[in-house]
Amino acid sequence: MEVFAALIPLFMMFIFIGIYLAIIGVCIWVVITFLKRQKERNETLQEIANHLKSIQIVNKEE
């Protein structure tokens, strides 16, 4: 019985360490996902900017 009572804090420690690592993992995943989406948006905006550069704007003459 004493051995089991001694293992309870050890199990609790492993559970808390696991939760801590899971939180850190989720934070890293969110940051990586955010950066990938921003990179995709920047590439799309760069393509749009390149297309707009190639279009010749004609002004109305009054």
C-alpha positions as CSV (number, residue, x, y, z in Angstrom):
1,M,0.0,0.0,0.0
2,E,2.9,2.4,0.8
3,V,4.4,1.7,-2.6
4,F,1.1,2.6,-4.3
5,A,0.8,5.8,-2.3
6,A,4.4,6.7,-3.3
7,L,3.6,6.3,-7.0
8,I,0.6,8.6,-7.0
9,P,2.7,11.8,-7.0
10,L,4.9,10.3,-9.7
11,F,1.9,9.6,-11.9
12,M,0.5,13.1,-11.2
13,M,3.9,14.6,-12.2
14,F,3.9,12.7,-15.5
15,I,0.3,13.8,-16.2
16,F,1.2,17.5,-15.6
17,I,4.3,17.2,-17.7
18,G,2.2,15.6,-20.5
19,I,-0.3,18.4,-20.3
20,Y,2.4,21.0,-20.4
21,L,4.1,19.5,-23.4
22,A,0.7,19.2,-25.2
23,I,0.0,22.9,-24.6
24,I,3.5,23.8,-26.0
25,G,2.9,21.6,-29.0
26,V,-0.4,23.2,-29.8
27,C,1.1,26.6,-29.5
28,I,3.9,25.7,-31.9
29,W,1.3,24.2,-34.3
30,V,-0.8,27.3,-34.3
31,V,2.2,29.5,-35.0
32,I,3.5,27.3,-37.9
33,T,0.0,27.2,-39.4
34,F,-0.4,31.0,-39.1
35,L,3.0,31.6,-40.8
36,K,2.2,29.2,-43.6
37,R,-1.2,30.9,-44.3
38,Q,0.5,34.3,-44.2
39,K,3.1,33.1,-46.7
40,E,0.3,31.8,-49.1
41,R,-1.5,35.1,-48.8
42,N,1.7,37.1,-49.5
43,E,2.4,35.0,-52.6
44,T,-1.2,35.5,-53.9
45,L,-0.9,39.3,-53.3
46,Q,2.5,39.3,-55.1
47,E,0.9,37.6,-58.1
48,I,-1.9,40.1,-58.2
49,A,0.6,43.0,-57.9
50,N,2.6,41.5,-60.8
51,H,-0.5,41.2,-63.0
52,L,-1.5,44.8,-62.2
53,K,2.0,46.0,-63.2
54,S,1.6,44.4,-66.6
55,I,-1.8,46.1,-67.2
56,Q,-1.6,49.4,-69.0
57,I,-3.9,52.0,-67.5
58,V,-5.5,54.2,-70.0
59,N,-6.5,57.7,-68.8
60,K,-9.5,59.6,-70.3
61,E,-8.5,62.7,-72.1
62,E,-10.8,65.6,-71.4
